[in-house]
Amino acid sequence: MYIQSYQITNLWKYDLPNAWRLVYTIETGEVTVMNIILEWFDHKDYEKRFRY
């Protein structure tokens, strides 16, 4: 879903306090490195999205 929707080449997850999750990607350019937050979820919504 993310790869097709955002045309990204990598996808990362970061565990936040209180069981929240952050989904992000890292993009690089000639001079820059940019971290792009795609979505953040509470634990319940994260499980729904990734079918756990």
mmCIF file of the N, C-alpha and C atoms, coordinates in Angstrom:
data_MODEL
# 
_entry.id   MODEL 
# 
loop_
_atom_site.group_PDB 
_atom_site.id 
_atom_site.type_symbol 
_atom_site.label_atom_id 
_atom_site.label_alt_id 
_atom_site.label_comp_id 
_atom_site.label_asym_id 
_atom_site.label_entity_id 
_atom_site.label_seq_id 
_atom_site.pdbx_PDB_ins_code 
_atom_site.Cartn_x 
_atom_site.Cartn_y 
_atom_site.Cartn_z 
_atom_site.occupancy 
_atom_site.B_iso_or_equiv 
_atom_site.pdbx_formal_charge 
_atom_site.auth_seq_id 
_atom_site.auth_comp_id 
_atom_site.auth_asym_id 
_atom_site.auth_atom_id 
_atom_site.pdbx_PDB_model_num 
ATOM 1   N N  . MET A 1 1  ? 0.813  -1.196 0.000  1.00 0.00 ? 1  MET A N  1 
ATOM 2   C CA . MET A 1 1  ? 0.000  0.000  0.000  1.00 0.00 ? 1  MET A CA 1 
ATOM 3   C C  . MET A 1 1  ? 0.859  1.264  0.000  1.00 0.00 ? 1  MET A C  1 
ATOM 4   N N  . TYR A 1 2  ? 1.803  1.379  0.928  1.00 0.00 ? 2  TYR A N  1 
ATOM 5   C CA . TYR A 1 2  ? 2.636  2.588  1.005  1.00 0.00 ? 2  TYR A CA 1 
ATOM 6   C C  . TYR A 1 2  ? 3.544  2.713  -0.217 1.00 0.00 ? 2  TYR A C  1 
ATOM 7   N N  . ILE A 1 3  ? 4.123  1.614  -0.622 1.00 0.00 ? 3  ILE A N  1 
ATOM 8   C CA . ILE A 1 3  ? 5.046  1.659  -1.748 1.00 0.00 ? 3  ILE A CA 1 
ATOM 9   C C  . ILE A 1 3  ? 4.323  2.101  -3.010 1.00 0.00 ? 3  ILE A C  1 
ATOM 10  N N  . GLN A 1 4  ? 3.126  1.587  -3.232 1.00 0.00 ? 4  GLN A N  1 
ATOM 11  C CA . GLN A 1 4  ? 2.356  1.981  -4.411 1.00 0.00 ? 4  GLN A CA 1 
ATOM 12  C C  . GLN A 1 4  ? 1.803  3.392  -4.284 1.00 0.00 ? 4  GLN A C  1 
ATOM 13  N N  . SER A 1 5  ? 1.279  3.738  -3.109 1.00 0.00 ? 5  SER A N  1 
ATOM 14  C CA . SER A 1 5  ? 0.663  5.061  -2.925 1.00 0.00 ? 5  SER A CA 1 
ATOM 15  C C  . SER A 1 5  ? 1.676  6.196  -2.968 1.00 0.00 ? 5  SER A C  1 
ATOM 16  N N  . TYR A 1 6  ? 2.828  5.993  -2.316 1.00 0.00 ? 6  TYR A N  1 
ATOM 17  C CA . TYR A 1 6  ? 3.811  7.069  -2.183 1.00 0.00 ? 6  TYR A CA 1 
ATOM 18  C C  . TYR A 1 6  ? 5.048  6.865  -3.052 1.00 0.00 ? 6  TYR A C  1 
ATOM 19  N N  . GLN A 1 7  ? 5.123  5.745  -3.764 1.00 0.00 ? 7  GLN A N  1 
ATOM 20  C CA . GLN A 1 7  ? 6.266  5.410  -4.617 1.00 0.00 ? 7  GLN A CA 1 
ATOM 21  C C  . GLN A 1 7  ? 7.584  5.525  -3.852 1.00 0.00 ? 7  GLN A C  1 
ATOM 22  N N  . ILE A 1 8  ? 7.638  4.853  -2.699 1.00 0.00 ? 8  ILE A N  1 
ATOM 23  C CA . ILE A 1 8  ? 8.831  4.861  -1.863 1.00 0.00 ? 8  ILE A CA 1 
ATOM 24  C C  . ILE A 1 8  ? 9.611  3.564  -2.053 1.00 0.00 ? 8  ILE A C  1 
ATOM 25  N N  . THR A 1 9  ? 10.869 3.583  -1.631 1.00 0.00 ? 9  THR A N  1 
ATOM 26  C CA . THR A 1 9  ? 11.712 2.391  -1.757 1.00 0.00 ? 9  THR A CA 1 
ATOM 27  C C  . THR A 1 9  ? 12.055 1.774  -0.413 1.00 0.00 ? 9  THR A C  1 
ATOM 28  N N  . ASN A 1 10 ? 11.656 2.411  0.687  1.00 0.00 ? 10 ASN A N  1 
ATOM 29  C CA . ASN A 1 10 ? 11.905 1.854  2.014  1.00 0.00 ? 10 ASN A CA 1 
ATOM 30  C C  . ASN A 1 10 ? 10.800 2.295  2.960  1.00 0.00 ? 10 ASN A C  1 
ATOM 31  N N  . LEU A 1 11 ? 10.551 1.488  3.979  1.00 0.00 ? 11 LEU A N  1 
ATOM 32  C CA . LEU A 1 11 ? 9.489  1.772  4.942  1.00 0.00 ? 11 LEU A CA 1 
ATOM 33  C C  . LEU A 1 11 ? 9.972  1.347  6.314  1.00 0.00 ? 11 LEU A C  1 
ATOM 34  N N  . TRP A 1 12 ? 9.802  2.225  7.301  1.00 0.00 ? 12 TRP A N  1 
ATOM 35  C CA . TRP A 1 12 ? 10.283 1.970  8.657  1.00 0.00 ? 12 TRP A CA 1 
ATOM 36  C C  . TRP A 1 12 ? 9.154  2.175  9.656  1.00 0.00 ? 12 TRP A C  1 
ATOM 37  N N  . LYS A 1 13 ? 9.289  1.507  10.806 1.00 0.00 ? 13 LYS A N  1 
ATOM 38  C CA . LYS A 1 13 ? 8.331  1.646  11.898 1.00 0.00 ? 13 LYS A CA 1 
ATOM 39  C C  . LYS A 1 13 ? 9.108  2.036  13.148 1.00 0.00 ? 13 LYS A C  1 
ATOM 40  N N  . TYR A 1 14 ? 8.564  2.978  13.897 1.00 0.00 ? 14 TYR A N  1 
ATOM 41  C CA . TYR A 1 14 ? 9.175  3.390  15.154 1.00 0.00 ? 14 TYR A CA 1 
ATOM 42  C C  . TYR A 1 14 ? 8.129  3.238  16.257 1.00 0.00 ? 14 TYR A C  1 
ATOM 43  N N  . ASP A 1 15 ? 8.493  2.543  17.331 1.00 0.00 ? 15 ASP A N  1 
ATOM 44  C CA . ASP A 1 15 ? 7.586  2.358  18.463 1.00 0.00 ? 15 ASP A CA 1 
ATOM 45  C C  . ASP A 1 15 ? 7.638  3.586  19.370 1.00 0.00 ? 15 ASP A C  1 
ATOM 46  N N  . LEU A 1 16 ? 6.509  4.230  19.518 1.00 0.00 ? 16 LEU A N  1 
ATOM 47  C CA . LEU A 1 16 ? 6.374  5.406  20.380 1.00 0.00 ? 16 LEU A CA 1 
ATOM 48  C C  . LEU A 1 16 ? 5.847  4.974  21.748 1.00 0.00 ? 16 LEU A C  1 
ATOM 49  N N  . PRO A 1 17 ? 5.910  5.844  22.759 1.00 0.00 ? 17 PRO A N  1 
ATOM 50  C CA . PRO A 1 17 ? 5.340  5.513  24.074 1.00 0.00 ? 17 PRO A CA 1 
ATOM 51  C C  . PRO A 1 17 ? 3.840  5.213  24.001 1.00 0.00 ? 17 PRO A C  1 
ATOM 52  N N  . ASN A 1 18 ? 3.362  4.481  24.969 1.00 0.00 ? 18 ASN A N  1 
ATOM 53  C CA . ASN A 1 18 ? 1.942  4.141  25.114 1.00 0.00 ? 18 ASN A CA 1 
ATOM 54  C C  . ASN A 1 18 ? 1.399  3.352  23.923 1.00 0.00 ? 18 ASN A C  1 
ATOM 55  N N  . ALA A 1 19 ? 2.243  2.510  23.338 1.00 0.00 ? 19 ALA A N  1 
ATOM 56  C CA . ALA A 1 19 ? 1.878  1.589  22.253 1.00 0.00 ? 19 ALA A CA 1 
ATOM 57  C C  . ALA A 1 19 ? 1.475  2.282  20.951 1.00 0.00 ? 19 ALA A C  1 
ATOM 58  N N  . TRP A 1 20 ? 1.903  3.510  20.731 1.00 0.00 ? 20 TRP A N  1 
ATOM 59  C CA . TRP A 1 20 ? 1.673  4.175  19.445 1.00 0.00 ? 20 TRP A CA 1 
ATOM 60  C C  . TRP A 1 20 ? 2.790  3.769  18.485 1.00 0.00 ? 20 TRP A C  1 
ATOM 61  N N  . ARG A 1 21 ? 2.506  3.810  17.196 1.00 0.00 ? 21 ARG A N  1 
ATOM 62  C CA . ARG A 1 21 ? 3.473  3.455  16.162 1.00 0.00 ? 21 ARG A CA 1 
ATOM 63  C C  . ARG A 1 21 ? 3.556  4.583  15.136 1.00 0.00 ? 21 ARG A C  1 
ATOM 64  N N  . LEU A 1 22 ? 4.753  4.781  14.636 1.00 0.00 ? 22 LEU A N  1 
ATOM 65  C CA . LEU A 1 22 ? 5.003  5.782  13.605 1.00 0.00 ? 22 LEU A CA 1 
ATOM 66  C C  . LEU A 1 22 ? 5.548  5.054  12.378 1.00 0.00 ? 22 LEU A C  1 
ATOM 67  N N  . VAL A 1 23 ? 4.974  5.282  11.222 1.00 0.00 ? 23 VAL A N  1 
ATOM 68  C CA . VAL A 1 23 ? 5.434  4.675  9.976  1.00 0.00 ? 23 VAL A CA 1 
ATOM 69  C C  . VAL A 1 23 ? 6.033  5.791  9.129  1.00 0.00 ? 23 VAL A C  1 
ATOM 70  N N  . TYR A 1 24 ? 7.275  5.579  8.681  1.00 0.00 ? 24 TYR A N  1 
ATOM 71  C CA . TYR A 1 24 ? 7.957  6.645  7.954  1.00 0.00 ? 24 TYR A CA 1 
ATOM 72  C C  . TYR A 1 24 ? 8.877  6.071  6.888  1.00 0.00 ? 24 TYR A C  1 
ATOM 73  N N  . THR A 1 25 ? 9.373  6.934  6.033  1.00 0.00 ? 25 THR A N  1 
ATOM 74  C CA . THR A 1 25 ? 10.345 6.574  5.014  1.00 0.00 ? 25 THR A CA 1 
ATOM 75  C C  . THR A 1 25 ? 11.485 7.585  5.050  1.00 0.00 ? 25 THR A C  1 
ATOM 76  N N  . ILE A 1 26 ? 12.599 7.212  4.492  1.00 0.00 ? 26 ILE A N  1 
ATOM 77  C CA . ILE A 1 26 ? 13.762 8.098  4.404  1.00 0.00 ? 26 ILE A CA 1 
ATOM 78  C C  . ILE A 1 26 ? 14.083 8.275  2.923  1.00 0.00 ? 26 ILE A C  1 
ATOM 79  N N  . GLU A 1 27 ? 14.139 9.513  2.493  1.00 0.00 ? 27 GLU A N  1 
ATOM 80  C CA . GLU A 1 27 ? 14.462 9.834  1.106  1.00 0.00 ? 27 GLU A CA 1 
ATOM 81  C C  . GLU A 1 27 ? 15.749 10.648 1.084  1.00 0.00 ? 27 GLU A C  1 
ATOM 82  N N  . THR A 1 28 ? 16.538 10.451 0.061  1.00 0.00 ? 28 THR A N  1 
ATOM 83  C CA . THR A 1 28 ? 17.785 11.205 -0.072 1.00 0.00 ? 28 THR A CA 1 
ATOM 84  C C  . THR A 1 28 ? 17.813 11.921 -1.418 1.00 0.00 ? 28 THR A C  1 
ATOM 85  N N  . GLY A 1 29 ? 18.491 13.027 -1.408 1.00 0.00 ? 29 GLY A N  1 
ATOM 86  C CA . GLY A 1 29 ? 18.692 13.800 -2.634 1.00 0.00 ? 29 GLY A CA 1 
ATOM 87  C C  . GLY A 1 29 ? 20.176 14.041 -2.807 1.00 0.00 ? 29 GLY A C  1 
ATOM 88  N N  . GLU A 1 30 ? 20.504 14.915 -3.691 1.00 0.00 ? 30 GLU A N  1 
ATOM 89  C CA . GLU A 1 30 ? 21.914 15.203 -3.952 1.00 0.00 ? 30 GLU A CA 1 
ATOM 90  C C  . GLU A 1 30 ? 22.607 15.768 -2.713 1.00 0.00 ? 30 GLU A C  1 
ATOM 91  N N  . VAL A 1 31 ? 21.897 16.604 -1.965 1.00 0.00 ? 31 VAL A N  1 
ATOM 92  C CA . VAL A 1 31 ? 22.502 17.256 -0.807 1.00 0.00 ? 31 VAL A CA 1 
ATOM 93  C C  . VAL A 1 31 ? 21.728 16.973 0.479  1.00 0.00 ? 31 VAL A C  1 
ATOM 94  N N  . THR A 1 32 ? 20.526 16.479 0.395  1.00 0.00 ? 32 THR A N  1 
ATOM 95  C CA . THR A 1 32 ? 19.664 16.361 1.572  1.00 0.00 ? 32 THR A CA 1 
ATOM 96  C C  . THR A 1 32 ? 19.294 14.916 1.891  1.00 0.00 ? 32 THR A C  1 
ATOM 97  N N  . VAL A 1 33 ? 18.992 14.708 3.169  1.00 0.00 ? 33 VAL A N  1 
ATOM 98  C CA . VAL A 1 33 ? 18.377 13.468 3.647  1.00 0.00 ? 33 VAL A CA 1 
ATOM 99  C C  . VAL A 1 33 ? 17.107 13.899 4.360  1.00 0.00 ? 33 VAL A C  1 
ATOM 100 N N  . MET A 1 34 ? 15.978 13.340 3.964  1.00 0.00 ? 34 MET A N  1 
ATOM 101 C CA . MET A 1 34 ? 14.701 13.779 4.509  1.00 0.00 ? 34 MET A CA 1 
ATOM 102 C C  . MET A 1 34 ? 13.955 12.590 5.093  1.00 0.00 ? 34 MET A C  1 
ATOM 103 N N  . ASN A 1 35 ? 13.440 12.773 6.295  1.00 0.00 ? 35 ASN A N  1 
ATOM 104 C CA . ASN A 1 35 ? 12.607 11.781 6.956  1.00 0.00 ? 35 ASN A CA 1 
ATOM 105 C C  . ASN A 1 35 ? 11.159 12.221 6.775  1.00 0.00 ? 35 ASN A C  1 
ATOM 106 N N  . ILE A 1 36 ? 10.317 11.367 6.199  1.00 0.00 ? 36 ILE A N  1 
ATOM 107 C CA . ILE A 1 36 ? 8.936  11.725 5.894  1.00 0.00 ? 36 ILE A CA 1 
ATOM 108 C C  . ILE A 1 36 ? 8.001  10.838 6.700  1.00 0.00 ? 36 ILE A C  1 
ATOM 109 N N  . ILE A 1 37 ? 7.216  11.439 7.571  1.00 0.00 ? 37 ILE A N  1 
ATOM 110 C CA . ILE A 1 37 ? 6.237  10.696 8.367  1.00 0.00 ? 37 ILE A CA 1 
ATOM 111 C C  . ILE A 1 37 ? 5.020  10.435 7.491  1.00 0.00 ? 37 ILE A C  1 
ATOM 112 N N  . LEU A 1 38 ? 4.678  9.172  7.330  1.00 0.00 ? 38 LEU A N  1 
ATOM 113 C CA . LEU A 1 38 ? 3.539  8.800  6.504  1.00 0.00 ? 38 LEU A CA 1 
ATOM 114 C C  . LEU A 1 38 ? 2.269  8.697  7.327  1.00 0.00 ? 38 LEU A C  1 
ATOM 115 N N  . GLU A 1 39 ? 2.329  8.038  8.491  1.00 0.00 ? 39 GLU A N  1 
ATOM 116 C CA . GLU A 1 39 ? 1.161  7.889  9.361  1.00 0.00 ? 39 GLU A CA 1 
ATOM 117 C C  . GLU A 1 39 ? 1.626  7.577  10.772 1.00 0.00 ? 39 GLU A C  1 
ATOM 118 N N  . TRP A 1 40 ? 0.750  7.835  11.744 1.00 0.00 ? 40 TRP A N  1 
ATOM 119 C CA . TRP A 1 40 ? 0.973  7.338  13.098 1.00 0.00 ? 40 TRP A CA 1 
ATOM 120 C C  . TRP A 1 40 ? -0.325 6.745  13.603 1.00 0.00 ? 40 TRP A C  1 
ATOM 121 N N  . PHE A 1 41 ? -0.192 5.711  14.423 1.00 0.00 ? 41 PHE A N  1 
ATOM 122 C CA . PHE A 1 41 ? -1.333 4.922  14.847 1.00 0.00 ? 41 PHE A CA 1 
ATOM 123 C C  . PHE A 1 41 ? -1.270 4.623  16.335 1.00 0.00 ? 41 PHE A C  1 
ATOM 124 N N  . ASP A 1 42 ? -2.427 4.407  16.944 1.00 0.00 ? 42 ASP A N  1 
ATOM 125 C CA . ASP A 1 42 ? -2.422 3.750  18.241 1.00 0.00 ? 42 ASP A CA 1 
ATOM 126 C C  . ASP A 1 42 ? -2.300 2.249  17.949 1.00 0.00 ? 42 ASP A C  1 
ATOM 127 N N  . HIS A 1 43 ? -2.108 1.456  18.982 1.00 0.00 ? 43 HIS A N  1 
ATOM 128 C CA . HIS A 1 43 ? -1.838 0.035  18.798 1.00 0.00 ? 43 HIS A CA 1 
ATOM 129 C C  . HIS A 1 43 ? -2.981 -0.678 18.062 1.00 0.00 ? 43 HIS A C  1 
ATOM 130 N N  . LYS A 1 44 ? -4.200 -0.355 18.398 1.00 0.00 ? 44 LYS A N  1 
ATOM 131 C CA . LYS A 1 44 ? -5.374 -0.987 17.786 1.00 0.00 ? 44 LYS A CA 1 
ATOM 132 C C  . LYS A 1 44 ? -5.424 -0.725 16.277 1.00 0.00 ? 44 LYS A C  1 
ATOM 133 N N  . ASP A 1 45 ? -5.255 0.515  15.878 1.00 0.00 ? 45 ASP A N  1 
ATOM 134 C CA . ASP A 1 45 ? -5.298 0.860  14.452 1.00 0.00 ? 45 ASP A CA 1 
ATOM 135 C C  . ASP A 1 45 ? -4.098 0.296  13.692 1.00 0.00 ? 45 ASP A C  1 
ATOM 136 N N  . TYR A 1 46 ? -2.939 0.239  14.352 1.00 0.00 ? 46 TYR A N  1 
ATOM 137 C CA . TYR A 1 46 ? -1.756 -0.346 13.734 1.00 0.00 ? 46 TYR A CA 1 
ATOM 138 C C  . TYR A 1 46 ? -1.996 -1.826 13.429 1.00 0.00 ? 46 TYR A C  1 
ATOM 139 N N  . GLU A 1 47 ? -2.570 -2.544 14.374 1.00 0.00 ? 47 GLU A N  1 
ATOM 140 C CA . GLU A 1 47 ? -2.862 -3.961 14.166 1.00 0.00 ? 47 GLU A CA 1 
ATOM 141 C C  . GLU A 1 47 ? -3.855 -4.170 13.024 1.00 0.00 ? 47 GLU A C  1 
ATOM 142 N N  . LYS A 1 48 ? -4.849 -3.296 12.931 1.00 0.00 ? 48 LYS A N  1 
ATOM 143 C CA . LYS A 1 48 ? -5.814 -3.389 11.825 1.00 0.00 ? 48 LYS A CA 1 
ATOM 144 C C  . LYS A 1 48 ? -5.120 -3.171 10.479 1.00 0.00 ? 48 LYS A C  1 
ATOM 145 N N  . ARG A 1 49 ? -4.295 -2.127 10.402 1.00 0.00 ? 49 ARG A N  1 
ATOM 146 C CA . ARG A 1 49 ? -3.638 -1.761 9.133  1.00 0.00 ? 49 ARG A CA 1 
ATOM 147 C C  . ARG A 1 49 ? -2.725 -2.890 8.645  1.00 0.00 ? 49 ARG A C  1 
ATOM 148 N N  . PHE A 1 50 ? -1.966 -3.491 9.568  1.00 0.00 ? 50 PHE A N  1 
ATOM 149 C CA . PHE A 1 50 ? -0.982 -4.501 9.169  1.00 0.00 ? 50 PHE A CA 1 
ATOM 150 C C  . PHE A 1 50 ? -1.460 -5.931 9.428  1.00 0.00 ? 50 PHE A C  1 
ATOM 151 N N  . ARG A 1 51 ? -2.752 -6.064 9.749  1.00 0.00 ? 51 ARG A N  1 
ATOM 152 C CA . ARG A 1 51 ? -3.418 -7.361 9.895  1.00 0.00 ? 51 ARG A CA 1 
ATOM 153 C C  . ARG A 1 51 ? -2.721 -8.298 10.876 1.00 0.00 ? 51 ARG A C  1 
ATOM 154 N N  . TYR A 1 52 ? -2.445 -7.795 12.071 1.00 0.00 ? 52 TYR A N  1 
ATOM 155 C CA . TYR A 1 52 ? -1.878 -8.646 13.129 1.00 0.00 ? 52 TYR A CA 1 
ATOM 156 C C  . TYR A 1 52 ? -2.981 -9.307 13.892 1.00 0.00 ? 52 TYR A C  1 
# 
